[in-house]
Amino acid sequence: MAMAPSPLRTVAGNLCLGSAPDSWGIWFPEDEHQVPHTRFLDELARAGYTWLELGPYGYLPTDPQVLAEQLAVRGLQVSGGTAFGGLHRAELWDPMLAHVRRVAELTAAAGAHHLVLIPPMYRDEKTGEFTEPTELTAEQWAGFGKNADRLGRLLLDEYGIHLVLHPHADSHIQTQPEIERLLNESDSRYTNLCLDTGHVAYGGGDTLDLIRRFGERVGYVHIKQMDPGVLRQVADERLGFGEAVQRGVCVTPPAGVPETGPVIEELARLDAELFVIVEQDLYPCAPDVPLPIAVRTREHLESEGLSGTSRPAPREDRGDGGDGGDGGDRP
């Protein structure tokens, strides 16, 4: 009788686990409540992770050689870069593009092939004050997907980097209808989805449904869970995301929603190799809080078949992203 394949290969052979500065309470390039980047890198390695997302530009060293040296000494590698960028207003394009180019240059120099673009929030992270209307106008929606494709094509052509847009609480890409509209109005060659399981839940969406119906558009994943009780407080009290985080809306698996096991199983069915990056929003937090949480999270996800044992390569069907670095070919 033939032996059953190993659970890791069966469940999550196409997925690669990593983490991010966000899981250490890092939201800004500099902030008095944040630990120094050297402590973050040391603790990331101690927690058993190999892969990391760069986080807010300027938190980690922006000199490629300095960054490479600090990563190499700890055995760490980069999964992708992170940028905030507005696509809905013409006056935001030039400063957004200048910022994204800086992130793309550092990301490419680090050997990574993804840039996670987070739409700007319409509420201030610290005060909760509204800074923009909560809904886009018809005119703004009309150009959103085209602007995403314009940026995605530039990143692919000039840097060999794939654009993945990140739904986010208190942003114009938050609810499932907004996520679906973005995907339906953009080109899969240039714009795809950073599926953030926690932010989808925050916006009332269904992560499993998105994977099943839009799996070919999932290019990168942030995995996190939300506390249903705090989500009810968000709805009842109209809380801003910063206040929700301070109340503990992000929780350590398996304490929240969505369940990570079914998400991993659905992602494992996709014909793609994907980074799955842990993000547990903790800002602000005491310096000793993140490390034990990071260890427990890694152990839980590994128990469900998700580990950091391989590097996903860029999808071949999403345009010419260069030679793929050392990522290799898809199986």
C-alpha positions as CSV (number, residue, x, y, z in Angstrom):
1,M,0.0,0.0,0.0
2,A,1.4,3.4,-1.0
3,M,2.3,5.8,1.8
4,A,0.4,9.0,2.3
5,P,2.2,12.2,1.3
6,S,3.5,14.3,4.1
7,P,1.0,16.8,5.5
8,L,3.4,19.8,4.8
9,R,3.6,19.1,1.1
10,T,-0.1,18.2,0.8
11,V,-1.4,21.1,2.8
12,A,1.0,24.0,2.1
13,G,3.7,22.9,-0.3
14,N,3.2,26.1,-2.4
15,L,3.2,28.5,0.5
16,C,6.1,30.2,2.3
17,L,5.8,31.7,5.8
18,G,7.3,35.0,6.8
19,S,6.7,38.0,9.1
20,A,6.8,41.8,9.1
21,P,7.7,44.8,11.2
22,D,4.0,45.3,11.8
23,S,4.0,42.2,14.1
24,W,6.5,44.1,16.3
25,G,4.3,47.1,16.5
26,I,6.0,49.0,13.7
27,W,3.8,51.4,11.8
28,F,6.1,54.4,11.1
29,P,9.7,54.9,9.9
30,E,10.4,56.5,13.3
31,D,8.3,56.6,16.4
32,E,9.1,56.7,20.1
33,H,6.9,53.7,20.8
34,Q,8.8,51.4,18.4
35,V,11.8,49.2,19.1
36,P,15.0,49.8,17.1
37,H,15.2,47.9,13.8
38,T,18.2,45.9,15.1
39,R,16.1,44.5,17.9
40,F,13.3,43.7,15.5
41,L,15.7,41.8,13.2
42,D,17.3,39.9,16.1
43,E,14.0,38.9,17.5
44,L,12.6,37.9,14.1
45,A,15.4,35.5,13.7
46,R,15.1,34.2,17.3
47,A,11.4,33.6,16.7
48,G,12.3,31.2,13.9
49,Y,11.4,33.2,10.8
50,T,13.6,33.5,7.7
51,W,11.5,35.7,5.5
52,L,10.5,39.3,6.2
53,E,8.6,42.1,4.5
54,L,10.4,45.5,4.6
55,G,7.7,47.4,6.4
56,P,7.5,51.3,6.4
57,Y,10.2,52.7,4.2
58,G,12.9,54.2,6.4
59,Y,12.5,51.9,9.4
60,L,15.0,49.3,8.1
61,P,18.2,50.6,6.5
62,T,17.6,52.1,3.0
63,D,21.1,51.6,1.8
64,P,21.0,48.3,0.0
65,Q,24.4,47.2,1.1
66,V,23.8,48.0,4.7
67,L,20.5,46.2,4.6
68,A,22.0,43.2,2.9
69,E,24.7,42.9,5.6
70,Q,22.3,43.2,8.5
71,L,20.0,40.5,7.0
72,A,22.8,38.2,6.0
73,V,24.3,38.1,9.5
74,R,21.0,36.9,10.8
75,G,20.1,34.5,8.0
76,L,17.1,36.6,6.8
77,Q,15.7,37.3,3.3
78,V,13.2,39.7,1.9
79,S,9.8,38.7,0.6
80,G,8.6,42.1,-0.6
81,G,8.5,45.8,0.0
82,T,5.7,47.9,1.5
83,A,4.4,51.3,0.4
84,F,1.4,53.6,1.1
85,G,0.0,55.2,-2.1
86,G,-3.1,57.0,-3.2
87,L,-4.5,56.1,-6.6
88,H,-7.7,58.0,-6.4
89,R,-6.6,61.6,-6.8
90,A,-4.5,63.0,-9.6
91,E,-2.6,65.4,-7.3
92,L,-1.3,62.4,-5.3
93,W,0.3,60.6,-8.3
94,D,3.7,62.3,-8.4
95,P,4.6,62.1,-4.7
96,M,3.2,58.6,-4.6
97,L,5.3,57.5,-7.5
98,A,8.4,59.0,-6.1
99,H,7.9,57.1,-2.8
100,V,7.0,53.9,-4.6
101,R,10.1,54.1,-6.8
102,R,12.3,54.4,-3.6
103,V,10.6,51.3,-2.2
104,A,10.9,49.4,-5.5
105,E,14.6,50.1,-5.8
106,L,15.3,48.8,-2.3
107,T,13.0,45.8,-2.8
108,A,14.7,44.8,-6.1
109,A,18.1,45.3,-4.6
110,A,17.1,42.9,-1.8
111,G,16.2,40.3,-4.4
112,A,12.4,40.4,-3.9
113,H,9.7,40.6,-6.5
114,H,6.6,42.0,-4.8
115,L,5.5,45.5,-3.7
116,V,2.6,45.7,-1.3
117,L,0.7,48.9,-1.9
118,I,-1.6,50.1,0.9
119,P,-4.3,52.7,0.1
120,P,-4.1,55.7,2.3
121,M,-6.4,55.7,5.3
122,Y,-9.2,58.2,5.5
123,R,-8.8,58.4,9.3
124,D,-5.7,59.4,11.1
125,E,-4.0,56.3,12.6
126,K,-3.3,58.0,16.0
127,T,-6.2,60.4,16.5
128,G,-9.0,58.7,14.5
129,E,-9.9,62.0,12.9
130,F,-11.4,61.8,9.4
131,T,-9.1,63.2,6.8
132,E,-11.1,62.3,3.6
133,P,-14.6,61.2,2.7
134,T,-15.2,57.5,3.4
135,E,-16.3,56.7,-0.2
136,L,-14.8,57.4,-3.6
137,T,-16.7,59.4,-6.1
138,A,-17.8,57.8,-9.4
139,E,-15.0,59.8,-11.1
140,Q,-12.4,58.6,-8.7
141,W,-13.5,55.0,-9.1
142,A,-13.4,55.4,-12.9
143,G,-9.7,55.9,-12.7
144,F,-8.7,53.7,-9.8
145,G,-8.1,50.4,-11.7
146,K,-6.4,52.2,-14.6
147,N,-4.0,54.0,-12.2
148,A,-3.2,50.7,-10.5
149,D,-2.4,49.1,-13.8
150,R,-0.3,52.1,-14.8
151,L,1.7,51.7,-11.7
152,G,1.9,48.0,-11.9
153,R,3.1,48.0,-15.5
154,L,5.8,50.6,-14.5
155,L,7.0,48.4,-11.6
156,L,7.1,45.3,-13.8
157,D,8.9,46.9,-16.7
158,E,11.4,48.9,-14.7
159,Y,12.0,46.8,-11.6
160,G,10.8,43.3,-12.3
161,I,8.4,43.7,-9.4
162,H,4.7,42.7,-9.1
163,L,2.2,45.1,-7.7
164,V,-0.2,43.6,-5.1
165,L,-2.8,46.0,-3.7
166,H,-3.6,45.6,0.0
167,P,-7.2,46.1,1.3
168,H,-7.0,48.0,4.6
169,A,-9.3,49.2,7.3
170,D,-10.4,52.8,7.1
171,S,-9.4,52.9,3.4
172,H,-11.3,53.0,0.2
173,I,-10.4,49.4,-0.5
174,Q,-11.9,47.8,2.6
175,T,-15.1,45.9,2.0
176,Q,-15.5,42.9,-0.2
177,P,-17.5,44.8,-2.9
178,E,-14.7,47.3,-3.1
179,I,-12.1,44.6,-3.4
180,E,-14.0,42.9,-6.1
181,R,-14.6,46.1,-8.0
182,L,-10.8,46.8,-7.9
183,L,-10.1,43.4,-9.3
184,N,-12.8,43.6,-12.0
185,E,-11.6,47.0,-13.2
186,S,-7.9,46.2,-13.3
187,D,-5.7,44.0,-15.5
188,S,-4.3,40.8,-13.9
189,R,-1.0,41.3,-15.8
190,Y,-0.3,44.4,-13.7
191,T,-2.5,44.6,-10.6
192,N,-3.3,41.8,-8.2
193,L,-4.2,41.3,-4.6
194,C,-2.4,41.1,-1.4
195,L,-5.0,39.1,0.4
196,D,-5.0,40.3,4.0
197,T,-7.2,37.9,5.9
198,G,-7.6,40.2,8.9
199,H,-8.5,43.3,7.0
200,V,-11.0,41.4,4.9
201,A,-12.7,40.3,8.1
202,Y,-12.5,43.8,9.5
203,G,-14.4,45.0,6.4
204,G,-17.0,42.3,6.7
205,G,-15.7,40.2,3.8
206,D,-15.2,36.4,3.3
207,T,-11.6,35.4,2.8
208,L,-12.5,31.8,1.7
209,D,-15.0,33.2,-0.9
210,L,-12.4,35.6,-2.3
211,I,-9.8,32.8,-2.7
212,R,-12.3,30.5,-4.3
213,R,-13.6,33.1,-6.8
214,F,-10.5,35.2,-7.4
215,G,-7.7,32.8,-6.6
216,E,-5.9,33.6,-9.8
217,R,-5.6,37.2,-8.6
218,V,-4.1,36.4,-5.2
219,G,-0.4,37.3,-5.6
220,Y,0.7,37.6,-2.0
221,V,-0.9,37.0,1.5
222,H,-1.0,38.7,4.9
223,I,-2.3,36.3,7.5
224,K,-3.9,37.6,10.7
225,Q,-6.9,37.2,12.8
226,M,-9.4,39.7,14.3
227,D,-11.4,39.5,17.6
228,P,-15.1,39.3,16.8
229,G,-16.0,41.1,20.0
230,V,-13.8,44.1,19.1
231,L,-15.2,44.0,15.6
232,R,-18.6,44.5,17.0
233,Q,-17.3,47.5,19.0
234,V,-15.9,48.9,15.8
235,A,-19.3,48.7,14.2
236,D,-21.3,49.9,17.2
237,E,-19.0,52.8,18.2
238,R,-17.7,53.7,14.7
239,L,-14.1,53.2,16.0
240,G,-11.1,54.1,13.9
241,F,-8.6,51.4,13.2
242,G,-6.0,52.8,15.5
243,E,-8.4,52.7,18.4
244,A,-9.5,49.2,17.4
245,V,-5.9,48.0,17.5
246,Q,-5.4,49.5,21.0
247,R,-8.5,47.6,22.1
248,G,-6.9,44.4,20.9
249,V,-8.7,43.8,17.6
250,C,-5.7,41.8,16.2
251,V,-5.3,38.5,18.1
252,T,-2.9,35.6,18.1
253,P,-4.1,32.6,16.2
254,P,-6.3,30.6,16.9
255,A,-8.1,33.1,19.0
256,G,-9.9,35.1,16.2
257,V,-11.4,35.1,12.7
258,P,-11.0,33.9,10.1
259,E,-9.8,30.4,11.0
260,T,-6.3,30.0,9.6
261,G,-6.6,26.2,8.8
262,P,-9.3,26.6,6.1
263,V,-7.5,29.6,4.7
264,I,-4.2,27.6,4.4
265,E,-6.1,24.7,2.8
266,E,-7.7,27.0,0.2
267,L,-4.5,28.8,-0.6
268,A,-2.7,25.4,-1.0
269,R,-5.2,24.5,-3.8
270,L,-4.1,27.5,-5.9
271,D,-1.8,27.1,-8.9
272,A,0.7,29.6,-7.5
273,E,3.6,29.9,-5.1
274,L,2.8,32.5,-2.5
275,F,4.4,34.3,0.4
276,V,2.2,34.2,3.5
277,I,3.3,37.0,5.8
278,V,2.2,37.2,9.4
279,E,0.9,40.6,10.4
280,Q,-0.5,41.2,13.9
281,D,-1.0,44.9,14.4
282,L,0.3,45.7,17.8
283,Y,1.1,49.5,17.7
284,P,1.8,50.7,20.3
285,C,3.1,47.9,22.5
286,A,5.6,47.3,25.2
287,P,9.0,46.1,23.8
288,D,8.7,42.7,25.4
289,V,5.3,41.9,23.9
290,P,6.0,40.9,20.3
291,L,8.6,38.1,20.5
292,P,6.6,35.5,22.4
293,I,3.5,36.2,20.2
294,A,5.7,35.7,17.1
295,V,6.9,32.4,18.4
296,R,3.4,31.2,19.3
297,T,2.0,32.3,15.9
298,R,4.8,30.5,14.0
299,E,4.3,27.3,16.0
300,H,0.5,27.4,15.4
301,L,0.8,28.0,11.6
302,E,3.4,25.3,11.3
303,S,1.1,22.9,13.1
304,E,-1.4,23.6,10.2
305,G,1.3,22.9,7.6
306,L,2.6,26.4,6.9
307,S,6.3,27.0,7.2
308,G,9.1,29.1,5.7
309,T,10.8,26.3,3.8
310,S,10.8,27.6,0.2
311,R,10.8,30.8,-1.8
312,P,7.9,31.5,-4.1
313,A,8.8,32.5,-7.6
314,P,7.0,35.2,-9.6
315,R,4.0,33.9,-11.6
316,E,5.0,33.3,-15.2
317,D,1.6,34.4,-16.5
318,R,1.8,37.9,-15.1
319,G,4.2,39.4,-17.5
320,D,8.0,39.5,-17.8
321,G,9.3,40.2,-14.4
322,G,12.9,39.7,-15.3
323,D,14.9,36.6,-14.7
324,G,13.2,35.8,-11.4
325,G,16.4,36.2,-9.4
326,D,17.1,33.0,-7.4
327,G,13.4,32.1,-7.1
328,G,13.5,29.4,-9.7
329,D,10.7,28.1,-11.9
330,R,7.3,27.2,-10.8
331,P,6.8,23.4,-10.3
